[in-house]
Amino acid sequence: MLKLVWLVPVLPLVGFLLTFLLGRKLKLGERAVSIIGCGVILASLLLSIGAFYEYATDYAHKHDNKPYVTSEDGGFPHSFTWMPGGLAHKTQGNEAGRLASFNIEWSYQIDQLTLVMMFIVTFVGFWIHVFAVGYMHGDTGFYRFFAYLNLFMFMMLLLVMGSNFMIMFIGWEGVGLCSYLLIGYYFDRGYAADAAKKAFVVNRIGDFGFALAIMGVFATFGTLQFKDLAALSAAYPVEHLWQFGLMSWLALGLFIGATGKSAQIPLYIWLPDAMAGPTPVSALIHAATMVTAGVFMVTRTNFIFQRSVTMLMIVALVGCLTAFVAATIGITQTDIKKVLAYSTVSQLGYMFMAAGVGAYVAAIFHVFTHAFFKALLFLGSGSVIHGMHHEQEMPKMGGLAKYMPKTYRAMWFGWLAICGIPIFAGFFSKDEILWKTFSTEVFGGGNALGKFLWAIGFITAGITAFYMTRLMSMTFKGEERFRKASHGEDDSHHAPVEPHESPTIMTLPLQILAVCSAVAGLIGIPLALSFGKDINFFEHWLDPVIVRVHEGAEHAAAHHVNPFEYALMILSVGVAVLGIYLGKLFYERRTDLADIWAAKLRPLYTLSFNRWYWDYLLDEKGVEAGKSVNNALWRVDSAVVDGGVNGAGWLTRFWAKMSGLWDKWVIDLAVNATGWIARAGSIVLRTFQTGFWQNYVLVFAIGLFVILLIYILPSIPVTIRGFTAK
């Protein structure tokens, strides 16, 4: 199957081309579009599983866990030279000045990390496609929606399968494009179009840093192939805390890119607004796959990050702060999808906190479990919205458990998983992150920073359990508030609607993902819970892709169990149970308590409800400040730069005109007058110079006569007076 792995991304591309180019022209029905759109993803899933099996059972053993690159099997279609750039000089690092070949090959790298991401993307993606068949039924753009979904799958698979930074970057930008298209799918709705533009612009900020980092990587190492970079990075020493050298700058650029794509502070503001797209989009792109691309990229380039302790600290702090802030915002949101959006931002923060303390396996493990329970929760919210005739406000719901039993039971699994209740998937991955954070030795100094990060993560876990219980209680329990509320986007009528369960094609994916949310964590059981047996398959599977630089982070408890881990585990479960209890108390048993405590804690409630004013500061004030700066620069450009250029042009035209007049009336007049005089003189001379001797004699006679006349002219009056006197 490894030789066919190139088909994994190609099949979704074929699905996109068929549905997008032929869907409207051939007027393909929903059934045909569904078969094509879901069929290509199922085929990619089966190929991914086959590649997983062959690599795990054969290739990895024969090649000492080295990655498989499709270029090993020759040229097209396995690989080909994509960008024959020739030779270029390295400008940074130990080999600055030496030549390197900038020939970028189009190939795919299959290793343990790639296979995990391929399975997540294709497995979760397939069931979301199936759910979308029912959710989008009757939509006029049905073929267009599935074309966009298939295109996204192609780009996402390029991102995780690419053997070098350039292919990853193509997928990176491609998923950004697809996110724009799918968020703005309802392009006739102003809020959706604005949300799409916001997501596109904010992600470009992060992508700028990522692009600079890619340039820096080539300028330093002379290659962009991941397989080679891991070995070449060993030539560079670790930059300790508060040192900021070359590796730190490269890691900073990469992390800026990850911050934009994975919605971390301060670039997370686009993700909640992205809920303007259809719910399957939220489940696929903005929960399970695309937004985890930053975590994947940081793990893929762990050999760079581990050589900068300062950047690891920044990654951990940003992740921790994001997890806490997003969780506190989720407490007061009323839109069911917005609550899940902030939950996603918070869980992504946990993943980056793990990566920041060097626990890359724990970060990817949470990516793995999160894909199941968060896709389940988003699809469950889509089922609720579908059954509630597109109502998304939780205050207009309540008591839906008896109307949507399948949806409720499925979401119940996702709720317990994200709360971190044993034995659900989220318990194993989140507890692993908290323990690795508490016990990290990356930062030194008695690990005070690690313990601080753990404390914030611990509090955040309790907040998460509280607001997720709030979501479940407000949606499925208590009073049937929808009978008192108006419904529909235009609220043009006030008659209550009757909720209904979603069709099987929508509930089946929920049930599959519910099972995964319950059991997926069992492949990563820590040593502390395995009765002395090391059965953590997930950790052993990913171990070869992690470069060993800081031994303390990933292996603090590799061969023995610290009794303190049990205490922290009990505390983690205890704070989750406390959050669940308070959520049920506030929103099921004593619903008046929510308003009472909101009034008592009004400043904190206002801060949470207004999303810590991040949107106000960045989206409104930041944009306004940017506009003011741009307007000021425009005025400078108009008055000074353009004024100088226009003034110079005016002076040039003026002097050109004056020069023209001087040339015409002085220079040309003098030249023309000289010519006129010469022509006039030539006419006179030509008259006398005839060449005939008779004329010359005549002229001679006339001249002689004139001379004589002049000679005798004075004597003529005397002669006349003499005659007169006589």
C-alpha positions as CSV (number, residue, x, y, z in Angstrom):
1,M,0.0,0.0,0.0
2,L,2.9,2.4,0.5
3,K,3.5,2.4,-3.2
4,L,-0.1,3.6,-3.7
5,V,0.0,6.3,-1.0
6,W,0.3,9.0,-3.6
7,L,-3.4,8.3,-4.3
8,V,-4.5,9.3,-0.8
9,P,-4.5,13.1,-1.6
10,V,-5.2,12.6,-5.3
11,L,-8.6,10.9,-4.8
12,P,-10.2,13.9,-3.0
13,L,-8.8,16.2,-5.8
14,V,-10.5,14.0,-8.4
15,G,-13.7,14.3,-6.3
16,F,-13.4,18.1,-6.3
17,L,-12.9,18.3,-10.0
18,L,-15.8,16.0,-10.8
19,T,-18.3,17.7,-8.5
20,F,-17.2,21.3,-9.1
21,L,-16.6,21.2,-12.9
22,L,-19.5,18.8,-13.8
23,G,-21.9,19.2,-10.9
24,R,-23.7,22.2,-12.3
25,K,-23.1,21.5,-15.9
26,L,-24.5,17.9,-15.8
27,K,-27.0,18.9,-13.0
28,L,-25.7,16.1,-10.8
29,G,-28.3,15.2,-8.1
30,E,-27.6,15.0,-4.4
31,R,-27.2,11.2,-4.6
32,A,-24.5,11.3,-7.3
33,V,-22.6,14.1,-5.5
34,S,-22.9,12.3,-2.2
35,I,-21.5,9.1,-3.7
36,I,-18.6,10.9,-5.3
37,G,-17.8,13.2,-2.4
38,C,-18.0,10.5,0.3
39,G,-16.6,7.7,-1.9
40,V,-13.3,9.3,-2.6
41,I,-12.7,10.0,1.1
42,L,-13.6,6.4,2.0
43,A,-11.1,5.2,-0.6
44,S,-8.4,7.5,0.9
45,L,-9.2,6.2,4.3
46,L,-8.8,2.6,3.2
47,L,-5.5,3.4,1.5
48,S,-4.3,5.2,4.7
49,I,-5.2,2.2,6.8
50,G,-3.4,-0.1,4.3
51,A,-0.3,2.2,4.4
52,F,-0.5,2.2,8.2
53,Y,-0.5,-1.6,8.3
54,E,2.4,-2.0,5.8
55,Y,4.6,0.6,7.5
56,A,4.0,-0.8,11.0
57,T,4.4,-4.5,10.2
58,D,7.1,-4.4,7.5
59,Y,8.8,-1.2,6.5
60,A,9.5,0.3,9.9
61,H,11.2,-2.9,11.1
62,K,13.3,-3.3,8.0
63,H,14.4,0.4,7.9
64,D,14.9,1.0,11.6
65,N,11.8,3.2,11.9
66,K,13.1,5.6,9.3
67,P,10.4,7.5,7.2
68,Y,9.3,6.3,3.8
69,V,9.6,8.9,1.1
70,T,7.7,8.2,-2.2
71,S,10.7,9.3,-4.2
72,E,12.2,5.9,-3.3
73,D,9.9,4.3,-5.8
74,G,11.0,6.4,-8.7
75,G,9.4,9.2,-10.7
76,F,5.9,10.2,-11.6
77,P,3.3,9.6,-10.1
78,H,5.2,8.8,-6.9
79,S,7.4,11.9,-7.1
80,F,8.8,14.4,-9.5
81,T,10.9,17.6,-9.5
82,W,8.5,20.4,-8.9
83,M,10.8,23.4,-8.7
84,P,14.2,23.1,-10.4
85,G,15.7,26.2,-8.9
86,G,19.4,25.4,-9.4
87,L,22.1,26.5,-7.0
88,A,21.8,29.0,-4.2
89,H,24.1,30.3,-1.4
90,K,23.4,29.6,2.2
91,T,23.5,32.8,4.1
92,Q,23.0,31.8,7.7
93,G,24.4,29.3,10.1
94,N,27.6,27.2,10.2
95,E,27.9,26.8,6.4
96,A,27.1,30.4,5.3
97,G,28.5,31.1,1.9
98,R,28.4,27.5,0.6
99,L,26.2,26.5,-2.3
100,A,23.1,24.4,-2.0
101,S,20.7,23.0,-4.5
102,F,17.2,24.5,-4.5
103,N,15.5,21.7,-6.3
104,I,12.2,21.0,-4.7
105,E,10.7,17.5,-5.3
106,W,7.0,16.7,-5.1
107,S,6.9,13.7,-2.8
108,Y,5.3,12.4,0.3
109,Q,6.9,11.4,3.6
110,I,5.2,8.5,5.5
111,D,6.3,8.1,9.1
112,Q,4.6,7.5,12.4
113,L,3.4,11.1,12.8
114,T,2.1,11.3,9.2
115,L,0.1,8.1,9.5
116,V,-1.6,9.3,12.7
117,M,-2.6,12.6,11.0
118,M,-3.7,10.8,7.8
119,F,-6.0,8.5,9.9
120,I,-7.5,11.5,11.7
121,V,-8.1,13.5,8.6
122,T,-9.6,10.6,6.5
123,F,-11.5,8.8,9.3
124,V,-13.1,11.9,10.9
125,G,-13.4,13.6,7.5
126,F,-15.3,10.6,6.1
127,W,-18.0,10.6,8.8
128,I,-18.3,14.3,8.6
129,H,-18.9,14.0,4.9
130,V,-21.6,11.4,5.6
131,F,-23.2,13.7,8.2
132,A,-23.2,16.6,5.7
133,V,-25.3,14.5,3.2
134,G,-28.2,14.8,5.6
135,Y,-27.4,18.2,7.0
136,M,-27.1,19.9,3.6
137,H,-30.1,18.1,2.0
138,G,-32.1,20.4,-0.1
139,D,-29.4,23.1,-0.2
140,T,-29.2,24.7,-3.7
141,G,-25.4,24.6,-3.6
142,F,-25.1,21.0,-2.5
143,Y,-22.6,20.1,-5.2
144,R,-20.5,23.2,-4.5
145,F,-20.4,22.4,-0.8
146,F,-19.1,18.9,-1.4
147,A,-16.6,20.2,-4.0
148,Y,-15.2,22.5,-1.4
149,L,-15.0,19.8,1.3
150,N,-13.1,17.5,-1.1
151,L,-10.7,20.3,-2.0
152,F,-10.1,20.9,1.7
153,M,-9.3,17.2,2.2
154,F,-6.8,17.3,-0.7
155,M,-5.1,20.3,0.8
156,M,-5.1,19.0,4.3
157,L,-3.5,15.7,3.2
158,L,-0.8,17.6,1.3
159,L,-0.1,19.5,4.5
160,V,0.4,16.4,6.6
161,M,2.0,14.2,4.0
162,G,4.4,16.6,2.3
163,S,8.1,15.5,2.5
164,N,9.3,19.1,2.6
165,F,8.3,22.6,3.8
166,M,7.2,23.7,0.3
167,I,4.5,21.0,-0.1
168,M,3.5,21.6,3.5
169,F,3.1,25.3,2.7
170,I,1.0,24.6,-0.4
171,G,-1.4,22.6,1.8
172,W,-1.1,25.2,4.5
173,E,-2.3,28.0,2.2
174,G,-4.8,25.6,0.5
175,V,-6.6,24.8,3.7
176,G,-6.7,28.6,4.4
177,L,-8.4,29.1,1.0
178,C,-10.9,26.3,1.6
179,S,-11.6,27.7,5.0
180,Y,-12.4,31.1,3.4
181,L,-14.7,29.4,0.8
182,L,-16.5,27.3,3.4
183,I,-16.9,30.0,6.1
184,G,-18.4,32.2,3.4
185,Y,-20.4,29.4,1.8
186,Y,-23.6,31.4,2.5
187,F,-22.0,34.3,0.6
188,D,-25.4,36.1,0.4
189,R,-25.3,36.6,4.2
190,G,-23.2,39.6,5.2
191,Y,-22.0,38.1,8.5
192,A,-20.7,35.0,6.7
193,A,-18.8,37.0,4.1
194,D,-17.3,39.2,6.8
195,A,-16.3,36.2,8.9
196,A,-14.6,34.6,5.8
197,K,-12.6,37.7,5.1
198,K,-11.6,38.0,8.8
199,A,-10.4,34.5,8.9
200,F,-8.5,34.9,5.6
201,V,-6.7,38.2,6.7
202,V,-5.8,37.0,10.2
203,N,-4.3,33.8,8.9
204,R,-2.2,35.7,6.4
205,I,-0.5,37.5,9.3
206,G,0.6,34.1,10.7
207,D,1.5,32.8,7.3
208,F,3.9,35.7,6.7
209,G,5.9,34.5,9.7
210,F,5.8,30.9,8.5
211,A,7.0,32.0,5.0
212,L,9.9,33.9,6.6
213,A,10.8,30.8,8.6
214,I,10.9,28.6,5.6
215,M,13.3,31.0,3.9
216,G,15.4,31.0,7.0
217,V,15.4,27.2,7.1
218,F,16.8,27.0,3.6
219,A,19.3,29.8,4.2
220,T,20.6,27.9,7.2
221,F,20.5,24.2,6.2
222,G,20.4,24.3,2.4
223,T,17.4,22.0,2.2
224,L,13.7,21.9,3.0
225,Q,13.4,18.1,3.2
226,F,12.2,17.1,6.7
227,K,14.1,13.9,6.6
228,D,17.4,15.7,6.1
229,L,16.7,18.6,8.4
230,A,16.3,16.4,11.5
231,A,19.9,15.2,11.0
232,L,21.4,18.6,10.0
233,S,19.9,20.4,13.0
234,A,22.2,18.3,15.3
235,A,25.1,20.5,14.4
236,Y,23.6,23.4,16.3
237,P,23.8,23.7,20.1
238,V,20.8,24.2,22.4
239,E,20.1,27.9,23.1
240,H,19.3,28.0,26.8
241,L,16.7,30.1,28.5
242,W,16.8,33.9,27.7
243,Q,19.2,33.2,24.8
244,F,17.8,34.0,21.4
245,G,20.0,32.8,18.5
246,L,19.4,31.5,15.0
247,M,17.3,28.5,16.1
248,S,15.2,30.7,18.2
249,W,14.4,33.0,15.3
250,L,13.5,30.1,13.1
251,A,11.3,28.7,15.8
252,L,9.6,32.1,16.3
253,G,8.7,32.3,12.6
254,L,7.3,28.8,12.6
255,F,5.3,29.5,15.8
256,I,3.8,32.7,14.4
257,G,2.5,30.6,11.5
258,A,1.1,28.1,14.0
259,T,-0.5,30.8,16.1
260,G,-2.5,32.0,13.1
261,K,-3.6,28.6,11.8
262,S,-4.3,27.1,15.3
263,A,-6.0,30.1,16.7
264,Q,-3.7,31.1,19.6
265,I,-3.5,34.5,21.3
266,P,-3.5,37.0,19.8
267,L,-4.6,35.6,16.5
268,Y,-7.5,33.4,17.7
269,I,-10.2,36.0,17.0
270,W,-11.1,34.5,13.6
271,L,-12.1,31.1,14.9
272,P,-15.3,31.9,16.8
273,D,-16.6,34.0,13.9
274,A,-15.8,31.1,11.6
275,M,-19.0,29.4,13.0
276,A,-20.8,31.4,10.3
277,G,-20.2,28.4,8.0
278,P,-22.4,25.3,7.9
279,T,-21.9,23.0,11.0
280,P,-20.1,20.2,9.1
281,V,-17.5,22.8,8.2
282,S,-17.1,23.7,11.9
283,A,-16.6,20.0,12.7
284,L,-14.1,19.2,10.0
285,I,-12.0,22.3,9.5
286,H,-12.4,24.3,12.7
287,A,-12.3,21.5,15.3
288,A,-10.8,18.2,14.1
289,T,-8.3,18.9,11.4
290,M,-7.1,22.3,10.1
291,V,-6.8,24.1,13.4
292,T,-4.5,21.3,14.7
293,A,-2.1,21.9,11.7
294,G,-0.1,24.3,13.9
295,V,0.4,21.6,16.6
296,F,1.4,19.1,13.8
297,M,3.9,21.6,12.3
298,V,5.5,22.3,15.7
299,T,5.8,18.6,16.4
300,R,7.2,17.9,12.9
301,T,9.8,20.6,13.4
302,N,10.5,19.6,17.1
303,F,14.2,19.4,16.2
304,I,14.3,23.2,15.8
305,F,12.1,24.0,18.8
306,Q,14.0,21.8,21.2
307,R,17.1,23.8,20.4
308,S,15.5,27.0,21.8
309,V,14.4,26.8,25.4
310,T,13.3,30.4,25.2
311,M,10.9,29.6,22.4
312,L,9.6,26.5,24.2
313,M,8.8,28.8,27.1
314,I,6.9,31.2,24.8
315,V,5.0,28.3,23.2
316,A,4.0,27.0,26.6
317,L,3.0,30.3,28.0
318,V,0.9,31.3,24.9
319,G,-0.8,27.9,24.9
320,C,-1.5,28.1,28.7
321,L,-2.9,31.6,28.4
322,T,-5.0,30.8,25.4
323,A,-6.5,27.7,27.1
324,F,-7.4,29.7,30.2
325,V,-8.8,32.8,28.4
326,A,-10.9,30.9,25.9
327,A,-12.3,28.7,28.7
328,T,-13.4,31.7,30.7
329,I,-15.1,33.2,27.6
330,G,-17.0,29.9,26.9
331,I,-18.7,30.3,30.3
332,T,-21.0,33.1,29.2
333,Q,-21.6,32.4,25.5
334,T,-25.1,31.6,24.4
335,D,-24.6,30.4,20.8
336,I,-24.1,26.6,21.0
337,K,-21.5,26.7,18.2
338,K,-19.7,29.7,19.8
339,V,-19.3,27.8,23.0
340,L,-17.7,24.8,21.1
341,A,-15.5,27.3,19.2
342,Y,-14.0,28.7,22.3
343,S,-13.7,25.2,23.7
344,T,-11.7,24.3,20.6
345,V,-9.4,27.3,21.1
346,S,-8.9,26.3,24.7
347,Q,-8.1,22.7,23.9
348,L,-5.6,23.8,21.3
349,G,-4.0,25.8,24.0
350,Y,-3.5,22.6,26.0
351,M,-1.8,21.1,23.0
352,F,0.6,24.0,22.6
353,M,1.3,24.0,26.3
354,A,2.3,20.3,26.0
355,A,4.6,21.1,23.0
356,G,6.1,24.0,24.9
357,V,7.2,21.7,27.8
358,G,8.7,19.2,25.3
359,A,5.8,16.7,25.6
360,Y,5.2,16.4,21.8
361,V,3.7,12.9,22.1
362,A,1.1,14.2,24.6
363,A,0.3,17.1,22.3
364,I,-0.4,14.8,19.4
365,F,-2.3,12.3,21.6
366,H,-4.6,15.2,22.5
367,V,-4.9,16.1,18.9
368,F,-6.0,12.4,18.3
369,T,-8.6,12.2,21.0
370,H,-9.8,15.8,20.5
371,A,-10.6,15.0,16.9
372,F,-13.1,12.4,17.9
373,F,-14.9,14.1,20.8
374,K,-14.8,17.6,19.3
375,A,-16.1,16.5,15.9
376,L,-18.8,14.6,17.8
377,L,-19.8,17.7,19.8
378,F,-19.9,19.9,16.7
379,L,-21.9,17.4,14.7
380,G,-24.2,16.9,17.7
381,S,-24.7,20.7,17.8
382,G,-25.5,20.5,14.1
383,S,-28.1,17.8,14.8
384,V,-29.6,20.0,17.4
385,I,-29.7,23.0,15.1
386,H,-31.2,20.8,12.4
387,G,-33.9,19.5,14.8
388,M,-34.5,23.0,16.1
389,H,-35.0,24.5,12.6
390,H,-31.7,26.3,12.6
391,E,-31.9,27.8,16.0
392,Q,-28.5,28.2,17.7
393,E,-29.2,30.1,20.9
394,M,-29.2,27.8,23.9
395,P,-31.6,30.1,25.9
396,K,-34.2,29.2,23.3
397,M,-33.7,25.4,23.7
398,G,-34.0,23.2,26.8
399,G,-35.6,19.8,27.4
400,L,-34.4,18.4,24.1
401,A,-33.2,15.1,25.4
402,K,-36.6,13.4,25.0
403,Y,-37.0,14.8,21.4
404,M,-33.5,13.9,20.3
405,P,-32.4,10.8,22.3
406,K,-29.8,9.6,19.8
407,T,-28.2,13.0,19.6
408,Y,-28.3,13.4,23.4
409,R,-26.8,10.0,24.1
410,A,-24.0,10.5,21.6
411,M,-23.1,14.0,22.8
412,W,-23.1,12.6,26.4
413,F,-19.9,10.6,25.4
414,G,-18.3,13.7,23.9
415,W,-19.2,15.8,27.0
416,L,-17.6,13.3,29.5
417,A,-14.6,13.0,27.2
418,I,-13.8,16.7,27.1
419,C,-14.5,17.0,30.8
420,G,-11.7,14.5,31.4
421,I,-13.7,11.7,33.1
422,P,-12.2,8.3,33.2
423,I,-12.2,6.1,31.1
424,F,-13.1,8.5,28.2
425,A,-10.5,9.6,25.7
426,G,-10.1,13.1,26.9
427,F,-9.1,11.9,30.4
428,F,-6.0,10.1,29.2
429,S,-4.7,12.8,26.9
430,K,-5.4,15.9,29.0
431,D,-4.1,14.2,32.2
432,E,-1.0,13.3,30.3
433,I,-0.5,16.9,29.4
434,L,-1.0,18.1,32.9
435,W,1.5,15.6,34.3
436,K,4.1,16.3,31.7
437,T,3.7,20.0,32.4
438,F,4.1,19.5,36.1
439,S,7.1,17.3,35.8
440,T,8.9,19.0,33.0
441,E,12.7,19.7,33.4
442,V,13.1,21.8,30.2
443,F,13.2,25.1,31.9
444,G,15.3,24.2,35.0
445,G,15.2,26.3,38.1
446,G,13.3,23.8,40.1
447,N,10.6,23.7,37.5
448,A,8.7,26.6,39.0
449,L,7.4,27.6,35.6
450,G,6.1,24.1,34.9
451,K,4.2,24.0,38.2
452,F,2.7,27.4,37.4
453,L,1.6,26.2,34.0
454,W,0.1,23.1,35.6
455,A,-1.9,25.2,38.1
456,I,-3.4,27.3,35.2
457,G,-4.2,24.2,33.2
458,F,-5.7,22.5,36.3
459,I,-8.1,25.5,36.9
460,T,-8.9,25.5,33.2
461,A,-9.9,21.9,33.3
462,G,-12.5,22.7,36.0
463,I,-13.8,25.6,34.0
464,T,-14.1,23.4,30.9
465,A,-16.2,20.8,32.8
466,F,-18.4,23.7,34.0
467,Y,-19.2,25.4,30.7
468,M,-19.6,22.1,28.9
469,T,-22.1,20.9,31.5
470,R,-23.8,24.3,31.1
471,L,-24.1,23.6,27.3
472,M,-25.6,20.1,27.9
473,S,-28.0,21.3,30.6
474,M,-29.2,24.3,28.7
475,T,-29.7,22.3,25.5
476,F,-31.1,19.0,26.7
477,K,-32.4,19.5,30.2
478,G,-34.8,21.7,32.1
479,E,-37.7,23.8,30.8
480,E,-38.7,23.6,27.2
481,R,-37.9,27.3,26.5
482,F,-38.3,26.9,22.8
483,R,-42.0,26.9,23.3
484,K,-41.8,30.5,24.4
485,A,-39.3,31.7,21.9
486,S,-39.5,32.7,18.3
487,H,-37.4,30.8,15.8
488,G,-35.9,31.2,12.4
489,E,-33.3,33.6,11.1
490,D,-35.8,36.4,10.5
491,D,-37.9,35.7,13.6
492,S,-40.9,36.6,11.5
493,H,-43.2,34.3,13.5
494,H,-43.6,33.5,17.2
495,A,-45.3,30.1,17.0
496,P,-43.2,27.4,18.7
497,V,-41.7,24.7,16.6
498,E,-41.6,21.0,17.4
499,P,-38.0,19.6,17.8
500,H,-37.3,16.4,16.0
501,E,-34.5,13.8,15.9
502,S,-32.1,13.9,12.9
503,P,-32.2,11.2,10.2
504,T,-30.0,8.1,10.5
505,I,-27.5,9.4,8.0
506,M,-26.8,12.2,10.6
507,T,-27.0,10.2,13.8
508,L,-24.9,7.2,12.6
509,P,-21.7,9.4,12.4
510,L,-22.5,10.6,15.9
511,Q,-22.7,7.1,17.3
512,I,-19.4,6.1,15.6
513,L,-17.6,9.1,17.0
514,A,-19.2,8.5,20.4
515,V,-17.6,5.1,20.5
516,C,-14.2,6.5,19.5
517,S,-14.6,9.2,22.2
518,A,-15.0,6.5,24.7
519,V,-12.2,4.1,23.7
520,A,-9.6,6.0,21.7
521,G,-7.7,7.0,24.9
522,L,-7.0,3.3,25.6
523,I,-4.1,3.3,23.2
524,G,-2.3,5.8,25.3
525,I,-2.7,4.4,28.9
526,P,0.1,5.8,31.0
527,L,2.5,3.6,33.0
528,A,0.8,4.8,36.2
529,L,-2.5,3.1,35.2
530,S,-1.1,0.0,33.6
531,F,-0.2,-1.9,36.7
532,G,3.5,-1.8,35.9
533,K,3.1,-2.8,32.3
534,D,4.3,-0.4,29.6
535,I,1.3,-0.6,27.2
536,N,1.3,3.0,26.0
537,F,1.2,2.1,22.3
538,F,0.7,5.7,21.2
539,E,3.9,6.9,23.0
540,H,6.0,4.1,21.6
541,W,4.5,4.6,18.1
542,L,5.5,8.3,18.0
543,D,8.8,8.0,19.8
544,P,10.9,7.7,16.6
545,V,9.8,11.1,15.2
546,I,10.9,13.0,18.4
547,V,14.5,14.2,18.4
548,R,16.1,13.6,21.8
549,V,17.4,16.9,23.1
550,H,15.7,17.4,26.5
551,E,15.5,14.0,28.0
552,G,13.6,15.2,31.1
553,A,10.4,16.4,29.2
554,E,9.4,13.2,27.5
555,H,11.0,10.6,29.7
556,A,10.7,11.9,33.3
557,A,8.6,8.9,34.1
558,A,9.5,6.5,31.3
559,H,10.6,3.6,33.4
560,H,9.1,4.3,36.8
561,V,6.0,5.8,38.3
562,N,6.1,8.9,40.5
563,P,3.6,8.5,43.3
564,F,2.8,12.2,43.0
565,E,1.3,11.5,39.6
566,Y,-1.6,9.6,41.3
567,A,-2.3,12.6,43.5
568,L,-2.4,15.0,40.5
569,M,-4.6,12.5,38.6
570,I,-7.1,12.4,41.5
571,L,-7.1,16.2,41.7
572,S,-7.7,16.4,37.9
573,V,-10.7,14.1,38.1
574,G,-11.9,15.9,41.2
575,V,-11.9,19.4,39.6
576,A,-13.7,17.9,36.6
577,V,-16.4,16.4,38.8
578,L,-16.6,19.7,40.7
579,G,-17.1,21.6,37.4
580,I,-19.8,19.1,36.4
581,Y,-21.6,19.4,39.8
582,L,-21.6,23.2,39.6
583,G,-22.8,23.2,36.1
584,K,-25.8,21.0,36.9
585,L,-26.5,23.0,40.1
586,F,-26.6,26.3,38.2
587,Y,-28.4,25.2,35.1
588,E,-30.6,22.3,36.2
589,R,-31.4,22.4,39.9
590,R,-31.1,26.0,40.9
591,T,-31.3,28.0,37.6
592,D,-31.6,31.3,39.5
593,L,-28.0,30.9,40.8
594,A,-26.6,31.8,37.4
595,D,-28.2,35.2,37.5
596,I,-27.4,35.7,41.2
597,W,-23.7,35.0,40.7
598,A,-23.5,36.9,37.5
599,A,-24.7,39.9,39.4
600,K,-22.3,39.3,42.3
601,L,-19.4,38.9,39.9
602,R,-20.5,41.5,37.4
603,P,-17.0,42.8,36.4
604,L,-15.8,39.3,35.7
605,Y,-19.1,38.3,34.0
606,T,-18.8,41.4,31.8
607,L,-15.2,40.7,31.0
608,S,-16.1,37.1,30.0
609,F,-19.3,38.1,28.1
610,N,-17.3,40.7,26.1
611,R,-14.6,38.1,25.3
612,W,-12.0,39.8,27.4
613,Y,-12.4,42.7,24.9
614,W,-9.9,41.0,22.6
615,D,-12.2,41.4,19.7
616,Y,-12.8,45.0,20.6
617,L,-9.1,45.8,21.0
618,L,-7.9,43.9,18.0
619,D,-10.8,43.7,15.6
620,E,-12.3,47.1,16.3
621,K,-9.7,49.4,17.9
622,G,-6.8,47.7,16.2
623,V,-8.5,48.0,12.8
624,E,-9.4,51.5,13.5
625,A,-5.9,52.4,14.5
626,G,-4.6,50.7,11.4
627,K,-7.0,52.7,9.3
628,S,-5.9,55.9,11.0
629,V,-2.3,55.1,10.3
630,N,-3.1,54.2,6.8
631,N,-5.1,57.4,6.3
632,A,-2.2,59.4,7.8
633,L,0.2,57.7,5.5
634,W,-2.1,58.3,2.6
635,R,-2.2,62.0,3.4
636,V,1.6,62.1,3.6
637,D,1.8,60.3,0.3
638,S,-0.8,62.6,-1.3
639,A,0.6,65.9,0.1
640,V,4.3,65.2,0.3
641,V,5.3,62.3,-2.0
642,D,2.7,62.9,-4.7
643,G,3.0,66.7,-4.1
644,G,6.7,66.5,-4.7
645,V,6.3,64.3,-7.8
646,N,3.5,66.5,-9.2
647,G,5.4,69.7,-8.4
648,A,8.5,68.3,-10.2
649,G,6.3,67.4,-13.1
650,W,4.7,70.9,-13.2
651,L,8.1,72.5,-13.1
652,T,9.3,70.2,-15.8
653,R,6.3,71.1,-18.0
654,F,6.8,74.9,-17.3
655,W,10.4,74.9,-18.2
656,A,9.7,72.8,-21.2
657,K,7.1,75.3,-22.4
658,M,9.5,78.3,-21.7
659,S,12.3,76.4,-23.5
660,G,10.0,75.8,-26.4
661,L,9.1,79.6,-26.7
662,W,12.8,80.6,-26.4
663,D,13.7,78.0,-29.1
664,K,10.9,79.2,-31.4
665,W,11.1,83.0,-31.1
666,V,14.8,83.5,-30.4
667,I,16.9,80.6,-31.6
668,D,14.7,79.6,-34.5
669,L,14.0,83.3,-35.5
670,A,17.8,84.0,-35.6
671,V,18.5,80.9,-37.6
672,N,15.5,81.5,-40.0
673,A,16.4,85.2,-40.4
674,T,20.0,84.3,-41.4
675,G,18.6,81.9,-44.0
676,W,16.1,84.5,-45.3
677,I,18.9,87.1,-45.7
678,A,21.0,84.5,-47.5
679,R,18.2,83.6,-49.8
680,A,17.4,87.3,-50.6
681,G,21.1,88.0,-51.3
682,S,21.3,85.0,-53.5
683,I,18.3,86.3,-55.6
684,V,20.2,89.6,-56.3
685,L,23.5,87.9,-57.0
686,R,21.8,85.4,-59.4
687,T,20.2,88.3,-61.3
688,F,23.7,89.8,-62.1
689,Q,25.6,86.7,-62.5
690,T,24.0,85.4,-65.7
691,G,27.1,84.2,-67.6
692,F,26.3,86.4,-70.7
693,W,29.0,89.0,-71.7
694,Q,26.4,91.3,-73.2
695,N,24.8,91.7,-69.8
696,Y,28.2,92.4,-68.2
697,V,28.9,95.1,-70.9
698,L,25.5,96.6,-70.2
699,V,26.1,96.6,-66.5
700,F,29.6,98.1,-67.2
701,A,28.0,100.9,-69.3
702,I,25.4,101.6,-66.7
703,G,28.0,101.7,-64.0
704,L,30.1,104.0,-66.0
705,F,27.1,106.2,-66.6
706,V,26.3,106.3,-62.9
707,I,29.9,107.1,-62.1
708,L,29.9,109.9,-64.6
709,L,26.6,111.1,-63.4
710,I,27.8,111.2,-59.8
711,Y,31.0,113.0,-61.0
712,I,29.3,115.7,-63.0
713,L,26.2,116.0,-60.7
714,P,27.7,118.7,-58.5
715,S,28.5,120.9,-61.5
716,I,25.0,120.8,-63.1
717,P,23.5,123.4,-60.8
718,V,26.5,125.8,-61.4
719,T,26.2,125.3,-65.2
720,I,22.5,126.0,-65.0
721,R,22.9,129.2,-63.0
722,G,25.6,130.3,-65.5
723,F,23.3,130.0,-68.4
724,T,20.5,131.7,-66.4
725,A,22.7,134.7,-65.6
726,K,23.5,135.3,-69.1
